[in-house]
Structures are given as C-alpha cells and as structure tokens.
C-alpha cells in the first residue's frame, strides 16, 4: 500500500509553557478616618446646637409662664425627649456628611464607616460625661429633670448622712437603674440605626463609563 511505503514526516510542535502572571490588585484600607472625623465633628456640633435650642425653648416657656411650678414637669419631659431626638438627628447628619466625604464608594464600605462613626461618638460622649467636659448647653439638656425638681421644690436639701434604705426603696432604686440601662441600650441601637440610614442616603456609588462607538455614514 502507498501509505505503508510513505516515509514518516517529523512534525515539530512548540508548546507555550508561559504561565499567566496575575498581578494582585492594590490594597486600599476601607476605613476612612478623614470622613469619620468630619462626621464626628458634625455630629457633636449638631447635638450641641439642637440641645441648646431645646433647652432655651423649654426654659423660656417656664420663665414666661404664669405658673412655672405646675408647667415645669411637662417642659422637663419635653426637653428630655427633645435631647433624645436631637441625638438621632445629629447621628443621621454625621453619617450623611461622612458618606459624602468618602467620595464614590460601595454601600458596604459606607456602612462600615458609619458603624465606626457611631462607636467613636459613643465612646467620646461617654468620656466627656465621665470627665465633666459637657459644656453648659449639654449640661442643661442632660439635667433637665434636676432643673425641674429645683423649680418645684425651690431648693435642694442635702442630708448630712444617707438614711437606711428599706427593701422596697432598694427595689425602687434597682428598678430605676434598670430602666436607665435599658433606655441607654435601646437609645444606642437607635443611634446606630440613624447613623447607618444617614450613610446609606449619602453614599455616592461608582459610575461605569459606557464607551460610545462613533457612527460613520
């Protein structure tokens, strides 16, 4: 047969063994401390102004009232609620400013920075309260109930020695402390939600450029 008598042809094949080199993407820290500090400053400034506004309106209504002692409890409760609401507004504004200052980022990065903003605000506020550096407006807003009691009683009588507490009085004190703890816990969570909502609203996403093909007639 002709195929059997045909000499073998030597075929040389070149195998490309060059492996593709993958260059890792440059790492970028997702925590943006510049925008976080900006949001923190806006949060504290907003809280200061809103607390001052609520305290000024409440105390002005007591000063101009014909029956200041009877109106003091309602005004004190209103000032206390306004202090809580102003905290939520301040955290929302701080989260929004922080997200806008970050530039174009994805939502997860913005929410991560909002959590750090909330935690920094909480820690700084606790430190300011523990050291007494709260400012006159923050002091008035946080001690609205004390001011109301002074307006009702006219003076504060400080006993020389603490009396012995009964079992019922001990339960009442523990119940009040528990309510304060739960209120702080729930208020902190609501403040976190406010900061997250503000960051979600203020997030600017990346815009993908769509290439335009020129049309030739």
Secondary structure as the mmCIF struct_conf table of DSSP 4:
data_model
#
loop_
_struct_conf.conf_type_id
_struct_conf.id
_struct_conf.beg_label_comp_id
_struct_conf.beg_label_asym_id
_struct_conf.beg_label_seq_id
_struct_conf.end_label_comp_id
_struct_conf.end_label_asym_id
_struct_conf.end_label_seq_id
HELX_RH_AL_P HELX_RH_AL_P1 UNK A 2 UNK A 5
BEND BEND1 UNK A 6 UNK A 6
HELX_LH_PP_P HELX_LH_PP_P1 UNK A 7 UNK A 10
HELX_LH_PP_P HELX_LH_PP_P2 UNK A 18 UNK A 27
BEND BEND2 UNK A 30 UNK A 30
HELX_RH_AL_P HELX_RH_AL_P2 UNK A 33 UNK A 63
TURN_TY1_P TURN_TY1_P1 UNK A 64 UNK A 64
BEND BEND3 UNK A 66 UNK A 67
HELX_RH_AL_P HELX_RH_AL_P3 UNK A 68 UNK A 102
STRN STRN1 UNK A 104 UNK A 104
HELX_RH_AL_P HELX_RH_AL_P4 UNK A 107 UNK A 131
TURN_TY1_P TURN_TY1_P2 UNK A 132 UNK A 132
HELX_RH_AL_P HELX_RH_AL_P5 UNK A 135 UNK A 142
TURN_TY1_P TURN_TY1_P3 UNK A 143 UNK A 143
HELX_RH_AL_P HELX_RH_AL_P6 UNK A 144 UNK A 153
BEND BEND4 UNK A 154 UNK A 155
BEND BEND5 UNK A 160 UNK A 161
HELX_LH_PP_P HELX_LH_PP_P3 UNK A 162 UNK A 166
HELX_RH_AL_P HELX_RH_AL_P7 UNK A 167 UNK A 202
STRN STRN2 UNK A 204 UNK A 204
HELX_LH_PP_P HELX_LH_PP_P4 UNK A 208 UNK A 211
HELX_LH_PP_P HELX_LH_PP_P5 UNK A 213 UNK A 215
#
